[in-house]
Amino acid sequence: MARPVIGIICNRSLLNDQYPVHAGGTMNTEAIARVAGAGAVLLPADPDIIGVEDVLRLCDGVLFTGGRPNVHPEEYGQEATEAHGDFDRARDRLTLPLIREMVARGQPFLGICRGFQEVNVAMGGALHPEIRDLPGKMNHRMPPDGTLEEKFALRHPVSFTENGPFARLFGGAEVMTNTLHGQGITEPGARVVIDGYAPDGTPEAIYIEEAPGFAVAVQWHPEWNAEADPVSRPLFTAFGQAAAAWAEGRKTPFSPQPAKLAKA
Ligand SMILES: N[C@@H](CCC(=O)NCCCC(=O)O)C(=O)O
């Protein structure tokens, strides 16, 4: 039986340090295929190659992935500085209008890390280029060296609104997550509900208020260990269910039922 199709936003990269490619991580494709239960398609992050309308027609959902290059600060009315690092303006030109259109239509999406930041900026919010420089903030960047297991290790708790949608989805108001980011939300965009925070107050989980569909994003990387992680699994499962509903012509707002607590 045909599965829903979820588009995965790629990042530009160099193969063998020589050949320009549009790259999609296998952690993302595996999470979409094995946990969300959808067919995964890789989307070049450039509207001159695939436009917003093409993606909306082809995909039942979109995964806005992590990525090292940052959303250009002119997208939120600020000047670029050295702290902002690298940019990917083609990706900005595709993802920001795509997110706004998907929110309006109720077409499901999940944002991860840079994708989380894109959702906030698409809705009119702002970011800080290096949150560890802010008073009281911890360093949320991934360790510069080490194995993937060390880089994606669970590093801090995220606390959610009691009985809010994330707490209901995860079966509790606090979970442990990894952290691999330098930027963070400073001002939420219109209708952006910040529902999860790290201990230092860094926003970690958002959804779009009164969105007709699944409009959700997290600052951490749930694609790591997605099949086994007790947080990743329900998140990608709910995303896949929303994409399947879209494929059948139905919209599903982000309003999980309380998780069935394990029998004592
Ligand atoms: N560039 C943004 C988003 C960080 C992000 O998506 N990290 C995943 C990729 C990790 C890496 O390759 O560095 C930020 O720095 O906040």
The ligand as a Gaussian input file, in Angstrom:
#p B3LYP/6-31G(d) Opt

LIG

0 1
 N       23.292000      26.394000      12.311000
 C       22.285000      26.490000      13.355000
 C       21.522000      25.195000      13.424000
 C       22.392000      24.118000      13.967000
 C       22.103000      22.781000      13.328000
 O       21.179000      22.584000      12.558000
 N       22.975000      21.839000      13.690000
 C       22.947000      20.583000      13.008000
 C       24.142000      20.443000      12.182000
 C       25.368000      20.286000      13.096000
 C       26.589000      20.626000      12.318000
 O       26.773000      20.027000      11.226000
 O       27.258000      21.546000      12.799000
 C       22.918000      26.784000      14.710000
 O       24.157000      26.727000      14.780000
 O       22.182000      27.033000      15.656000

